[in-house]
Amino acid sequence: MSNERIVASGIYYYDEENIGESRLTFRTAVLPPENYHNSDYAGTRQVWGLQDDEPLIQNVGSLETKGGRCIAFPNIFQHRVAPFSLVDKTKTGHRKILALFLVDPNFRIPSTSTVAPQQKELLVEVLETCGGHMAKLPTELLQIIAGKITRTMTRAEAFAYREELMDERTRSVKEQEFGQGGFSIRFNMCEH
């Protein structure tokens, strides 16, 4: 995606209750092999895991996800949570995770070290603690100043922006899956 430089992801499963076995599966898009025999369907499937007229995808494997486990993987792998169910279907269950994204350190991206708080409700506090003459102004004046700053967002606006980013990610995944990109390119054993 255009606004990301994610090179690896990590998922920490820090709590779960009444969840049956669950797995995180991985796959990657690959280039077609160069040295294969045109009609060797069995050999191509055996060596590369590819079949004629199927997507150029290799399934890498899966890991069981359970409480207390942290799984980290490079961004070249597409991951998916395999279906799972409750152990006791008469009770509720939950899983709590912490997702982390490692960004490429060779590219500068906006972060909290360079971007001021965006929440309107935090601006007065920031103005009070910024030092200098601004910090000496009465709270009422700081509230007026904070009200004039336009590059902020309310909590509702932040959630709407988050939804927009999630929709962008969903469209990107669908494009990879069904469009012209990575996971939609099909393997063709015909000579050209």
C-alpha positions, 0 to 999 in steps of 0.5 A, a space after each residue: 500500500 502506498 502509505 506503508 513501509 511494513 517489512 514484518 508483522 508480529 502478533 502476540 496472543 496475550 489472552 484467550 478463553 474457550 477457543 479451540 485450536 486455531 492456526 495462522 496460515 502463510 503463503 507467498 506469491 512466486 514466479 513461474 519455474 524456469 526449468 520444467 517439462 511442459 507436460 510434467 504435471 506430477 513433477 511440477 506439483 511435487 517439486 514446486 507445489 504448482 499446478 497448471 492454471 492455478 495461481 502462482 502461490 506456494 503455501 508456506 505452512 501454518 502455526 498454532 495460535 495460542 495464549 502466550 505465543 508471539 508469532 513474527 513473520 516477514 511481509 513477503 508472506 500473506 497470512 490468514 487466520 484459519 477457521 476455529 470454534 469455541 471449545 464449549 459452544 454454550 459459553 462465550 469465548 475471546 482472544 486478545 492480541 497485540 499486532 505489531 508492524 516493523 517498518 523499513 528503517 531506511 524510509 522516513 515515515 511520520 511518527 509521534 516523534 514528528 507529528 503533534 497530537 491530532 486529538 483536539 482534547 489533548 491540544 490544551 495540555 500540549 500547549 500548557 507543557 510546551 514551555 516558553 510564553 505559551 505555557 504561561 497563558 491562562 487555560 481559557 486562552 489556550 482553549 481558544 487557541 486550540 479551538 482555532 487549530 484546524 489540523 486536528 480530528 475528533 475521536 469520531 473523525 479518527 474512527 472514520 479515518 481508521 475505517 477508510 484505511 481498513 477499507 483501503 487494505 481490504 481493497 488491496 488484498 482483494 486486488 492481490 487475490 482477484 485482480 492483476 497482482 501477485 496472488 492472482 497470476 496463474 501458472 501456465 504450463 503451455 510453451 509460448 
